[in-house]
Amino acid sequence: MDRHALRPGDHVELACEAVEWVDRTFFPAVVRVVFTDAQSRAWSLVDKAPIFGSDLDAESTLPTPAAVRCVVKEIRDMPAASSMPLVLVSTEPDGVAAEDGTAVFLVSVDLLGPAVSR
């Protein structure tokens, strides 16, 4: 995604990977997705599969690519050690948060894509 096209308030999708079924008996199934932020910290989000992609269901083989909808909060200048701009995003549109309650993440712009309706 082009950093210059992003503005605070824009809706985007943060690329992540579905790695574990937490509960397949629940409908819709509950899945864990992971991604790594700009500071190399791994994050885990758990919610119903459709939150992370319309093609993700209890029959999906894991690991598989997934995404979480986000809102752009802030665009930051590129750090000296990186060629990628950083973007502060919030996973609040779908009420998703990390297990510790964190819902705002600093990520590289290359993890972001256009928002898709689900």
Phi, psi and omega in degrees: 000141181283120181304323183289341178274346182277142176223149173306136183097344178294145175265132182222174173241134178263120180292136176213185181228126174284124188238342185205135171278122179275321179203105178276345182281337178285147176240125353288159183302152180255133186228153174256131173241155180228153172205166179242130182278183184291343178261016179067023176268129177279135179239149179234131176238139180233128177192183179296141185309316182299339177298330186256008176149138183290341179268000183265121176215177186301343179269351181294139176276133181251153000284155179208150178300146179212179178204154176236136179289141183220165172242134177288126177263321186199145174250129183250151176296157180295133173290155183304326185273001185230151175262357182255130174296157179252147182228131175271119182237156176240137178269017184296334183308323180254008179070025181268140176214160174294167183299337177269005178094354180295131180230004178237129186225143174263116185229160175287142182301335181289350175272356186256146176221173180296146178292143179240137177287141178234000000 
